[in-house]
């Protein structure tokens, strides 16, 4: 489980402050998308997660992601992650294991909104032009880390008419490649009150470790 989490987690710790380089158009587009998502009571994404090497996808799985401005629930590759606003619960159905930890800002796995939470402080942003993605016109924004963090570059493809992310391509410094393609998007649903709650009673046969 720990190996899988390391593979798809974003390394987000920053010990020093570095000057960001951002052009006006990339900032304007990203700000508009972040504002839209943050204004939602909640947001749901169904997405495909592809992984491989050097820009080539060799494996694809489907994931789901529920989020509010302060909570999230992510399910992908046999791992479910719940953040209730205070603690993070990583649940592995394969290993029948749950790890619980206090949030520290670096716990979220690769998700549709990862970079909307970090682009202002941790990445240089560049407008890279228009690109057609699955028949839709998008604006491409390229992100490169201000400080070395294991990520080589990220390309985000945005439908600026709807201010929605359609695809995220992430290339790591070891040339491993990950892609999130949004398949379904919903906002402001009437979610169950326990959507972002970890229920210990549901995992009686699991090993539960609190860090």
C-alpha positions, -999 to 999 in steps of 0.1 A, spaced: 0 0 0 28 24 9 46 17 -24 14 25 -44 8 57 -24 44 69 -31 38 62 -68 8 85 -72 12 110 -44 23 145 -52 54 156 -33 44 190 -20 67 200 9 85 233 4 112 244 29 121 277 12 103 304 -7 113 307 -44 102 334 -69 73 323 -91 72 330 -129 37 333 -142 24 350 -173 -9 369 -171 -30 346 -193 -21 314 -175 -28 331 -142 -61 345 -154 -73 311 -166 -62 291 -136 -77 317 -112 -111 315 -130 -112 277 -127 -101 277 -91 -127 303 -83 -155 283 -99 -146 250 -81 -141 268 -47 -175 284 -50 -192 251 -53 -208 235 -22 -194 203 -35 -179 189 -67 -179 153 -82 -155 140 -109 -155 106 -125 -122 102 -144 -98 79 -160 -63 76 -146 -37 65 -170 -1 57 -162 30 48 -181 64 61 -192 76 89 -214 42 102 -223 28 68 -233 -1 52 -213 2 15 -206 -25 11 -179 -58 29 -173 -82 27 -144 -114 46 -135 -115 68 -104 -140 90 -85 -135 121 -66 -158 140 -43 -146 173 -29 -157 204 -9 -135 234 -2 -123 216 30 -129 179 25 -124 152 -1 -130 115 -9 -109 99 -36 -111 63 -49 -86 50 -74 -64 19 -80 -78 0 -50 -71 28 -26 -97 50 -11 -87 82 6 -110 102 29 -101 136 43 -127 148 68 -111 182 73 -89 170 102 -76 136 95 -66 116 64 -77 80 61 -60 58 34 -79 26 29 -65 -4 9 -91 -30 1 -64 -53 -13 -43 -52 19 -73 -48 42 -54 -20 59 -63 15 70 -38 42 80 -49 73 98 -29 105 100 -33 142 109 -34 164 77 -2 182 69 -9 196 34 9 169 14 -14 140 18 -37 142 -12 -31 116 -40 -30 128 -76 -66 141 -82 -85 164 -106 -79 194 -84 -44 189 -71 -28 218 -89 -56 242 -82 -44 242 -46 -7 246 -53 -1 265 -85 2 300 -70 30 291 -46 48 260 -59 48 262 -97 58 285 -126 28 288 -150 29 294 -188 1 297 -213 9 271 -240 -18 278 -266 -49 261 -278 -53 223 -282 -82 201 -292 -89 173 -267 -114 147 -276 -131 171 -300 -132 200 -276 -112 232 -279 -90 238 -248 -64 262 -235 -32 245 -224 -14 257 -192 21 243 -185 33 241 -149 69 236 -138 80 234 -102 97 263 -86 116 240 -63 126 204 -72 98 181 -60 100 150 -83 77 166 -109 92 176 -143 62 193 -157 24 193 -157 1 203 -186 -35 212 -177 -61 214 -205 -90 237 -197 -124 244 -214 -124 282 -208 -160 286 -219 -170 264 -189 -139 270 -167 -135 233 -164 -105 210 -164 -107 184 -191 -73 167 -188 -41 168 -167 -8 153 -179 19 149 -153 55 139 -161 79 131 -133 117 136 -133 121 98 -137 99 101 -169 70 82 -153 38 96 -168 3 100 -154 -29 113 -170 -63 123 -156 -91 127 -181 -124 139 -168 -153 118 -179 -181 132 -158 -185 164 -137 -213 174 -113 -216 203 -88 -237 211 -58 -253 177 -53 -273 166 -23 -246 144 -8 -251 120 21 -240 136 55 -214 108 59 -198 112 25 -166 125 41 -168 104 72 -147 73 81 -168 46 97 -146 23 116 -174 -2 120 -172 -9 82 -136 -21 85 -138 -47 113 -114 -71 96 -89 -44 86 -56 -36 103 -61 0 114 -29 20 122 -30 56 135 2 75 129 
